[in-house]
Amino acid sequence: MAAPSGRSGRGLWAALVAAVLLCLAARAAEEANTADFDVRPGGEVHSFSRSLGDYTCTFTYSAQGGTNEQWQMSVGTSEDNLLFSCSIWRPQGKSYLFFTQFKAEVNGAKIEYAMAYSQAAAGGQSDIPLKQEEFEITETTVSQREGKFRFELSKLMIVAKTPRDEL
């Protein structure tokens, strides 16, 4: 689920993931599978979902401080329908809310790669990833790690493998 270990393997994996994500993002934009939603503070648990065919991505969270922030979720599939992607982010880059919990869940596919960020790229700023110990990845979810997560979240990216129908 995480990138392979070793320096050369890590570089190849990062290049492959970046290429796949760019292709999926372009296809998702073509198919208009991006939706705006508000992340609302107040400590209550909220969810937002997007589906594409047999696949669904659900973002569940609780946040404190500030006012509503506009976020986006984009879902897409590769041309061969073997990969499903889900990206959740704040287009302005950095969220000023304090997330007490978060979970992104995919249905219909198994996570192959995922990353969480405290800051999303915007306005000349780069993505800033969370430390690996701040979040955990299972076959179908990415979520905060209790006691390790530092309450900052601005972006989640997931690439999941879809089941193959063998003939």
C-alpha positions as CSV (number, residue, x, y, z in Angstrom):
1,M,0.0,0.0,0.0
2,A,2.8,2.4,0.7
3,A,5.7,3.0,-1.7
4,P,8.3,0.2,-2.0
5,S,11.4,0.5,0.1
6,G,14.8,1.3,-1.3
7,R,16.0,4.4,-3.0
8,S,15.7,3.4,-6.7
9,G,12.4,1.7,-6.1
10,R,11.0,4.7,-4.3
11,G,11.9,7.0,-7.2
12,L,10.3,4.7,-9.8
13,W,7.2,4.3,-7.7
14,A,6.9,8.1,-7.2
15,A,7.3,8.7,-11.0
16,L,4.7,6.0,-11.8
17,V,2.2,7.3,-9.2
18,A,2.6,10.9,-10.4
19,A,2.0,9.9,-14.1
20,V,-1.0,7.8,-13.1
21,L,-2.5,10.6,-11.0
22,L,-2.0,13.2,-13.8
23,C,-3.8,10.9,-16.3
24,L,-6.6,10.2,-13.8
25,A,-7.0,13.8,-12.9
26,A,-7.2,14.8,-16.6
27,R,-9.7,12.2,-17.3
28,A,-11.8,13.1,-14.2
29,A,-11.8,16.7,-15.3
30,E,-12.9,15.7,-18.8
31,E,-15.8,13.7,-17.3
32,A,-16.7,16.5,-14.9
33,N,-16.4,14.3,-11.8
34,T,-15.2,17.1,-9.6
35,A,-17.6,18.5,-7.0
36,D,-17.4,21.3,-4.5
37,F,-18.5,20.8,-0.9
38,D,-18.2,22.7,2.4
39,V,-16.1,21.4,5.2
40,R,-17.9,22.7,8.3
41,P,-16.4,23.2,11.7
42,G,-18.4,22.7,15.0
43,G,-17.1,19.3,16.1
44,E,-19.9,17.3,14.4
45,V,-19.1,14.4,12.1
46,H,-19.9,15.1,8.4
47,S,-19.5,13.0,5.2
48,F,-19.3,13.8,1.5
49,S,-19.4,11.1,-1.2
50,R,-18.9,10.8,-5.0
51,S,-19.5,7.8,-7.1
52,L,-18.3,6.8,-10.5
53,G,-19.8,3.6,-11.9
54,D,-19.3,0.8,-9.3
55,Y,-16.8,2.9,-7.2
56,T,-17.5,5.3,-4.4
57,C,-15.2,7.6,-2.4
58,T,-16.5,8.9,1.0
59,F,-14.8,11.6,3.1
60,T,-15.8,11.6,6.7
61,Y,-14.5,14.2,9.1
62,S,-14.9,16.4,12.2
63,A,-13.3,19.8,12.4
64,Q,-13.1,22.8,14.8
65,G,-12.4,26.5,14.5
66,G,-13.1,29.1,11.8
67,T,-15.9,29.1,9.3
68,N,-16.9,26.8,6.5
69,E,-14.2,26.2,3.9
70,Q,-14.9,25.2,0.3
71,W,-13.2,21.9,-0.7
72,Q,-13.3,19.7,-3.7
73,M,-13.5,16.0,-4.4
74,S,-12.6,14.5,-7.7
75,V,-13.1,10.8,-8.7
76,G,-11.9,9.1,-11.9
77,T,-10.9,5.8,-13.5
78,S,-8.1,4.9,-15.8
79,E,-8.9,4.2,-19.4
80,D,-8.7,0.4,-18.9
81,N,-10.8,0.8,-15.7
82,L,-8.2,-1.0,-13.6
83,L,-7.5,2.0,-11.3
84,F,-9.9,4.3,-9.4
85,S,-8.7,7.6,-8.0
86,C,-10.1,9.9,-5.4
87,S,-8.7,13.3,-4.5
88,I,-10.0,15.5,-1.8
89,W,-8.5,19.0,-1.3
90,R,-8.8,22.6,-0.4
91,P,-8.2,24.6,-3.6
92,Q,-6.8,27.6,-1.6
93,G,-4.0,25.3,-0.3
94,K,-3.9,25.4,3.5
95,S,-6.9,24.7,5.7
96,Y,-7.2,26.7,8.8
97,L,-9.6,24.3,10.5
98,F,-8.4,21.8,13.1
99,F,-9.4,18.3,12.1
100,T,-10.2,16.1,15.1
101,Q,-10.7,13.1,12.8
102,F,-10.8,12.2,9.1
103,K,-11.3,9.1,7.0
104,A,-11.4,8.7,3.3
105,E,-13.0,5.4,2.2
106,V,-13.2,3.7,-1.2
107,N,-15.8,1.1,-2.0
108,G,-15.4,-1.3,-5.0
109,A,-11.6,-1.1,-5.1
110,K,-8.6,-1.7,-2.9
111,I,-6.1,1.1,-2.1
112,E,-2.8,0.7,-3.9
113,Y,-1.4,4.1,-3.0
114,A,-2.5,7.0,-0.7
115,M,-1.0,10.2,0.7
116,A,-2.3,12.8,3.1
117,Y,-1.1,16.4,3.2
118,S,-1.1,19.3,5.7
119,Q,-0.9,21.8,2.8
120,A,-2.2,21.5,-0.8
121,A,-0.2,23.1,-3.6
122,A,-1.7,26.5,-4.4
123,G,-0.4,30.0,-5.1
124,G,3.2,29.0,-5.7
125,Q,3.2,26.8,-2.5
126,S,4.0,23.1,-2.7
127,D,2.1,20.1,-1.2
128,I,3.4,19.3,2.3
129,P,2.8,15.7,3.2
130,L,1.8,14.5,6.7
131,K,4.4,12.4,8.5
132,Q,3.8,8.7,7.9
133,E,3.0,8.2,11.6
134,E,0.1,10.7,11.5
135,F,-2.1,8.6,9.3
136,E,-2.8,5.0,8.4
137,I,-3.7,3.2,5.3
138,T,-5.8,0.0,5.1
139,E,-7.2,-1.9,2.0
140,T,-10.1,0.6,1.8
141,T,-9.4,3.6,4.1
142,V,-7.0,6.4,4.9
143,S,-7.5,7.9,8.3
144,Q,-5.8,9.8,11.1
145,R,-3.8,7.8,13.6
146,E,-5.0,8.4,17.1
147,G,-2.6,10.3,19.3
148,K,-0.2,11.0,16.3
149,F,-2.2,13.2,14.0
150,R,-1.5,16.9,14.4
151,F,-4.9,18.2,13.4
152,E,-3.8,19.6,10.0
153,L,-5.3,18.4,6.8
154,S,-5.6,20.0,3.4
155,K,-5.5,17.2,0.8
156,L,-5.9,13.4,0.5
157,M,-5.0,11.4,-2.6
158,I,-6.0,7.8,-3.2
159,V,-5.3,5.4,-6.1
160,A,-7.1,2.1,-5.8
161,K,-7.0,-1.1,-7.9
162,T,-10.3,-2.2,-9.2
163,P,-11.3,-5.9,-9.3
164,R,-10.7,-7.6,-12.6
165,D,-13.3,-9.8,-14.2
166,E,-11.4,-12.8,-15.6
167,L,-13.0,-14.5,-18.6
